Amino acid sequence: MLIDTHAHLDYPDFDPDRAEIISRAAEVGVTEIISIGTKIESSTRAVELAENFPNIWATVGIHPCDADEAPDDAVARLRELAQSTRVVALGEIGLDYHHLPEDAAAIIANKQRQAELFAAQLDLAVELGLNAVIHQRDSWEDTLAILYAYTGRVRCVFHCFGGTLEQAREVIALGHLVSFTGIVTFKNARQVQATAQEVAADKFMVETDCPYLAPAPDRGKRCEPAHTRRVAEKIAELRGTRVEEIAERTTATAREFFRFSR
């Protein structure tokens, strides 16, 4: 049994065959999938999917790249969506400095807006008793600076983790987790492979981030939840263990973190 802890099932990439994709995942042992919200509309669709498929769960949140377009009542609308018992976390939320405006003044304003929305969503997570799914890109120090204030109040998973073992241990020391995608199967992904090989067995989860980041040998093609198994197989190979052990460990970690029966 495996859980794809980060999929974008609501994206139009899956419109032609969404039900078949969910079935294919189950056929290879990916029995549960978490559909991740990235804006109000995406979060709404994720909740609808979770309420229509018994093995789908949802998160609600506004991605940092969508911060400037977020409505003024974004937090209130997320709070309403999170009343569904199918919602298991806030996310994906965080900071992204990879996609910034070109104008210097606009960069400052965008970073401020990202930080404000990140903190507001973390406040909502605390209020609702939910954990959070973190998106971090080129913003490591600022992301941690904000999270430090929430230590002991909300736990987070750094999704699509690509950092060093030292960075993984830094966030784990704060009570958080990391999660690995199909990147771990890429030939040139030595850093993330080294981290996946050594990180504590009960401190990481597996995901696809589909439709992105299809694992080898399908890199560049549409990714789907069934590919979670390839991620787990590669991590098992790196750690010198059986894929069944990785599946058991990561599933237990995911169930404890997302608390599906809240």
ZAMARGU-4260 file (C-alpha; in steps of 0.2 Angstrom, whole numbers, plus 5000, padded with zeros to 4 digits):
<rodrens>
0) 5000/5000/5000 | 5006/5017/4995 | 5000/5035/4997 | 5003/5048/4984 | 5004/5063/4996
5) 5005/5076/4983 | 4995/5076/4966 | 4986/5089/4956 | 4971/5078/4951 | 4960/5093/4947
10) 4972/5100/4933 | 4965/5099/4916 | 4979/5087/4911 | 4968/5073/4919 | 4951/5078/4912
15) 4951/5065/4898 | 4954/5050/4909 | 4954/5055/4928 | 4944/5040/4934 | 4955/5028/4924
20) 4971/5036/4932 | 4964/5033/4949 | 4960/5015/4945 | 4978/5013/4937 | 4985/5019/4954
25) 4976/5007/4964 | 4981/4992/4952 | 4999/4995/4957 | 4996/4998/4976 | 4993/5017/4977
30) 4977/5015/4987 | 4975/5034/4992 | 4979/5050/4984 | 4980/5068/4991 | 4974/5081/4978
35) 4982/5097/4982 | 4975/5115/4981 | 4984/5129/4973 | 4971/5143/4973 | 4953/5145/4978
40) 4947/5137/4962 | 4959/5123/4962 | 4956/5120/4981 | 4937/5119/4977 | 4939/5106/4964
45) 4951/5096/4975 | 4937/5095/4988 | 4924/5090/4976 | 4935/5076/4970 | 4938/5070/4987
50) 4920/5070/4991 | 4917/5060/4975 | 4931/5047/4977 | 4933/5038/4993 | 4951/5035/4991
55) 4955/5054/4987 | 4958/5067/5000 | 4961/5086/4998 | 4971/5100/5004 | 4966/5118/5002
60) 4978/5133/5000 | 4985/5146/4989 | 5002/5143/4980 | 5015/5157/4982 | 5015/5160/4964
65) 4997/5164/4964 | 4998/5176/4979 | 4996/5192/4969 | 4980/5186/4961 | 4973/5179/4978
70) 4956/5188/4983 | 4955/5198/4998 | 4944/5186/5006 | 4955/5171/5002 | 4958/5165/5020
75) 4939/5166/5024 | 4935/5156/5008 | 4949/5143/5013 | 4942/5142/5030 | 4925/5137/5023
80) 4932/5124/5011 | 4941/5116/5025 | 4925/5112/5034 | 4924/5097/5023 | 4930/5081/5033
85) 4939/5077/5017 | 4952/5091/5019 | 4967/5085/5028 | 4979/5100/5027 | 4982/5117/5021
90) 4993/5118/5006 | 5002/5120/4996 | 5008/5136/5004 | 5025/5144/5006 | 5037/5156/4997
95) 5043/5155/4979 | 5057/5167/4973 | 5061/5157/4957 | 5046/5166/4948 | 5047/5184/4953
100) 5043/5200/4943 | 5057/5209/4934 | 5054/5226/4941 | 5063/5229/4957 | 5049/5237/4966
105) 5037/5223/4960 | 5049/5210/4967 | 5048/5218/4985 | 5029/5220/4984 | 5027/5202/4978
110) 5039/5195/4991 | 5029/5204/5005 | 5013/5198/4998 | 5019/5180/4998 | 5025/5181/5016
115) 5009/5189/5022 | 4998/5176/5013 | 5010/5162/5020 | 5008/5168/5038 | 4989/5170/5036
120) 4987/5152/5030 | 4998/5146/5044 | 4988/5155/5056 | 4972/5146/5048 | 4981/5130/5050
125) 4984/5133/5068 | 4966/5138/5070 | 4959/5123/5062 | 4971/5111/5069 | 4978/5106/5052
130) 4995/5103/5046 | 5003/5111/5031 | 5011/5107/5014 | 5025/5118/5010 | 5031/5124/4993
135) 5049/5131/4995 | 5059/5137/4980 | 5074/5148/4981 | 5068/5154/4997 | 5075/5143/5010
140) 5080/5155/5024 | 5065/5166/5022 | 5053/5151/5023 | 5062/5144/5039 | 5062/5162/5047
145) 5043/5162/5045 | 5040/5144/5051 | 5051/5146/5067 | 5037/5157/5074 | 5025/5142/5072
150) 5036/5128/5080 | 5026/5117/5090 | 5009/5124/5084 | 5009/5117/5066 | 5018/5103/5058
155) 5023/5104/5039 | 5029/5093/5025 | 5042/5101/5013 | 5035/5093/4997 | 5046/5089/4982
160) 5061/5090/4993 | 5077/5093/4984 | 5089/5099/4997 | 5104/5092/5006 | 5103/5080/5020
165) 5108/5094/5032 | 5093/5104/5026 | 5082/5089/5029 | 5088/5087/5046 | 5086/5105/5050
170) 5067/5105/5046 | 5065/5088/5054 | 5073/5095/5070 | 5059/5108/5070 | 5046/5094/5069
175) 5043/5094/5051 | 5044/5081/5037 | 5051/5080/5019 | 5043/5071/5004 | 5052/5065/4988
180) 5045/5065/4970 | 5051/5056/4954 | 5066/5068/4954 | 5074/5055/4964 | 5075/5043/4949
185) 5084/5056/4938 | 5102/5052/4934 | 5109/5069/4938 | 5099/5070/4955 | 5113/5065/4966
190) 5109/5077/4980 | 5091/5072/4982 | 5097/5054/4980 | 5109/5056/4994 | 5096/5064/5005
195) 5083/5050/5002 | 5097/5037/5006 | 5101/5044/5023 | 5086/5053/5030 | 5077/5045/5045
200) 5065/5031/5039 | 5050/5039/5048 | 5053/5057/5043 | 5049/5056/5024 | 5034/5053/5013
205) 5033/5049/4994 | 5023/5059/4981 | 5022/5062/4962 | 5017/5081/4961 | 5008/5075/4945
210) 5006/5079/4931 | 5024/5086/4933 | 5040/5076/4936 | 5037/5059/4929 | 5050/5047/4935
215) 5063/5039/4923 | 5061/5032/4911 | 5046/5043/4907 | 5054/5059/4911 | 5045/5073/4902
220) 5029/5064/4900 | 5013/5066/4910 | 5015/5060/4927 | 5001/5051/4937 | 4998/5044/4954
225) 5003/5026/4949 | 5021/5033/4947 | 5022/5034/4966 | 5027/5016/4966 | 5043/5020/4955
230) 5048/5033/4968 | 5046/5021/4982 | 5056/5008/4972 | 5070/5020/4969 | 5071/5025/4987
235) 5071/5006/4992 | 5086/5003/4980 | 5095/5018/4987 | 5092/5012/5005 | 5096/4994/5001
240) 5079/4988/5007 | 5062/4981/5000 | 5049/4992/4992 | 5037/4985/5004 | 5046/4992/5019
245) 5046/5009/5011 | 5028/5008/5007 | 5024/5002/5025 | 5034/5016/5033 | 5029/5030/5022
250) 5010/5025/5023 | 5011/5025/5042 | 5020/5042/5041 | 5007/5050/5030 | 4992/5043/5040
255) 5000/5050/5056 | 5003/5067/5048 | 4987/5070/5038 | 4975/5061/5050 | 4963/5056/5038
260) 4949/5052/5051 | 4950/5069/5060
</rodrens>
